[in-house]
Amino acid sequence: MGILLSAYILDLFLGDPQGFPHPVRFIGSFITYLENKLLYLEKSKKHQFIMGILLTIIIVTVSYTITFTIIKLAYIYNIYLGIILSILLGYTTLATKSLDKETRRVYEALKGSPIESARTALSYIVGRETKDLEEEEIVRATVETIGENISDGIIAPMFYFFLGGVPLAMAYKAINTLDSMVGYRNDKYMYFGRFSARLDDVVNYIPARLTAIFIVIAAGFRRKNYRRALNTVMKDANKHSSPNAGYPEAAVAGALGIQLGGENTYFGQKVQKPTIGEAHEKLNRTYILQTIDLMYWTSGTAIVLFVIIKILMGDL
């Protein structure tokens, strides 16, 4: 458990350094390579679906096996080398500092630059179109991204790290990367990416709900409205089209007294999403900083609770 705590602390300080050989980049490149070998749009829907299953099995199995083997061999050679490699690889599965860095760029652009700069900064972290968004819509998109990624980028890998160590956390990252690359409901990936998308829903089911609980607790620590956060989760979490994303987003919306959801544009098509939370306050750029602050307190709450559980189990 000390490895998870050390990896978390390292992530808080380093984030994702430029030029660092990040495992997720290798996973992404491997996905692209196999997609080029396996995806044939002229084939039947059934064939595309089967190839998508094969892609998922290969990517997840290889990610787990390589991570496990590297760590195992390192421990055999030298226990301290094994510990160091475990911490380094484990740290790459967490994204607390990186999420802060990427979303804070949007805040900084809103604070001192033309709005086009904020739109550009936002376009790097969301799938929706950003070229026509005004400040309130940019803030909403950023807060939604932080809320969802508290679960996907921090709590979920931390949860699987807690359950099965670094290899299982890396396997989770492989599933999450697959979903982000091929899990789209469009003509190209409708069948090829369906299995990856469904598997991502399954592995995020428990972490998303744990994240909502941790956000409620963190809201209490930060003297936000934790009761409203809990009520919003119970009332609005299931409105989201995703079976999981609504939970952290609802907790954030309730804690801050804001409303998320509404109209977004994807690939030229307007999509009306159900609203989550109630607009007690009008969105402005300061809510980006408030959500980042809540993210840190949520991740801190999670790591403390996981460590306490391990101590009680006598497995620290």
Secondary structure by P-SEA (a helix, b strand, c coil): caaaaaaaaaaaccccccccccaaaaaaaaaaaaaaacccccccaaaaaaaaaaaaaaaaaaaaaaaaaaaaaaaaacaaaaaaaaaaaaaaaccaaaaaaaaaaaaaaaacccaaaaaaaaaaccccccccccaaaaaaaaaaaaaaaaacccaaaaaaaacccaaaaaaaaaaaaaaaccccccccccccaaaaaaaaaaaaaaaaaaaaaaaaaaaaaaccaaaaaaaaaaccccccccccaaaaaaaaaaaaccccccccccccbbbbccccccccccccaaaaaaaaaaaaaaaaaaaaaaaaaaaaaccc
